[in-house]
Amino acid sequence: MTYDIALMVKDQYVSVQASGPSSLISYMDLCHRLIQACEDSGRRSILVDIREISETPRIIDFYQLAKEASPLTQDKITKFALVRKKDGDEESFIEVVMRHRGMNIKSFHNDKEALSWLLNGET
């Protein structure tokens, strides 16, 4: 089974909803699509909703994702809001690892809070 993404360009950001089983490969594919959408639209902020993702990758996969994705997003994405379920620390780990690699990412459990952070000047 594959994962699905719905990608929409909004006035000030790119919005993505992902669902289905996920893996390091699918997250890297998503990263490449997001970068392309940002480049094509001139947007530099992203709201990603992964609450419907199943089969979350292992912690080591998140580390590898941060290692591979961070250099690709430099100077292309300035803010990255992640909306996730409250069922573990894996996404918190990816937030910490990506922040250490220079990405301005913050995770939320509520899309209104995520959007508020994304559109306001705070980092």
Legacy VTK file of the C-alpha trace (Angstrom):
# vtk DataFile Version 3.0
C-alpha trace
ASCII
DATASET POLYDATA
POINTS 123 float
0.000 0.000 0.000
1.236 3.499 -0.792
0.908 6.785 0.995
-1.128 9.659 -0.435
-0.455 13.372 -0.328
-2.681 16.318 -1.144
-0.548 19.365 -1.875
-2.121 22.833 -2.160
-0.503 26.228 -2.692
-2.158 28.804 -0.436
-1.713 32.597 -0.354
1.257 32.528 2.023
2.313 28.889 2.312
2.198 25.388 0.866
-0.192 22.980 2.596
0.173 19.200 2.560
-1.983 16.438 3.984
-0.381 13.002 4.016
-2.092 9.701 4.741
-1.372 6.005 4.580
1.711 4.007 5.456
4.970 5.891 5.448
8.677 5.183 5.268
11.957 6.997 4.892
11.549 6.738 1.120
8.049 8.245 1.176
9.157 11.064 3.494
12.060 11.876 1.167
9.664 11.858 -1.791
7.415 14.246 0.131
10.406 16.476 0.875
11.309 16.692 -2.821
7.697 17.501 -3.752
7.535 20.219 -1.093
10.750 21.823 -2.274
9.484 21.790 -5.857
6.129 23.300 -4.825
7.913 26.050 -2.899
10.233 26.800 -5.814
7.338 26.837 -8.322
5.067 29.012 -6.171
7.576 31.315 -4.505
6.308 30.245 -1.062
8.828 29.544 1.695
6.550 28.290 4.473
4.979 24.839 4.725
2.159 23.326 6.764
2.310 19.518 6.782
-0.445 17.452 8.379
0.709 13.876 9.056
-2.055 12.880 11.491
-3.338 10.280 9.031
0.061 8.639 8.466
0.246 5.030 9.582
3.265 2.787 10.010
5.548 5.542 11.226
9.223 5.021 10.294
11.772 3.999 12.907
13.751 6.574 14.919
16.874 5.889 12.839
14.841 6.677 9.704
13.904 10.070 11.175
17.573 10.760 11.862
18.429 9.839 8.267
15.564 12.003 6.991
16.921 14.995 8.900
20.419 14.329 7.610
19.272 14.114 3.970
16.434 16.667 3.939
18.002 19.547 5.841
20.621 20.438 3.209
17.968 20.255 0.463
15.681 22.745 2.200
18.294 25.355 3.110
17.458 28.720 1.523
14.237 27.252 0.084
12.005 26.757 3.113
12.053 29.212 6.014
9.303 27.757 8.238
7.940 24.261 8.513
4.881 23.553 10.735
4.179 19.875 11.377
0.729 18.796 12.596
0.879 15.339 14.170
-0.922 12.946 16.492
-0.180 12.859 20.208
0.979 9.265 20.190
4.706 9.147 20.664
7.925 11.032 20.565
9.123 10.134 17.070
8.018 13.420 15.488
9.411 15.369 18.460
12.712 13.656 17.767
12.633 14.680 14.109
11.857 18.262 15.161
14.894 18.375 17.456
17.190 16.736 14.916
16.069 19.028 12.084
16.372 22.137 14.250
19.945 21.095 15.031
20.527 20.873 11.292
19.296 24.419 10.692
15.607 23.953 9.839
12.978 26.181 11.438
10.476 23.437 12.255
7.896 23.170 15.007
5.348 20.442 15.622
1.773 20.897 16.808
-1.270 18.784 17.607
-3.707 21.424 16.374
-3.778 22.860 12.864
-5.003 26.296 14.018
-2.001 26.696 16.344
0.332 25.465 13.599
-1.071 27.931 11.090
-0.878 30.798 13.594
2.803 30.054 14.231
3.506 29.628 10.532
1.965 32.961 9.513
3.232 35.060 12.418
6.730 36.413 12.772
7.787 34.210 15.668
10.357 31.485 15.121
LINES 1 124
123 0 1 2 3 4 5 6 7 8 9 10 11 12 13 14 15 16 17 18 19 20 21 22 23 24 25 26 27 28 29 30 31 32 33 34 35 36 37 38 39 40 41 42 43 44 45 46 47 48 49 50 51 52 53 54 55 56 57 58 59 60 61 62 63 64 65 66 67 68 69 70 71 72 73 74 75 76 77 78 79 80 81 82 83 84 85 86 87 88 89 90 91 92 93 94 95 96 97 98 99 100 101 102 103 104 105 106 107 108 109 110 111 112 113 114 115 116 117 118 119 120 121 122
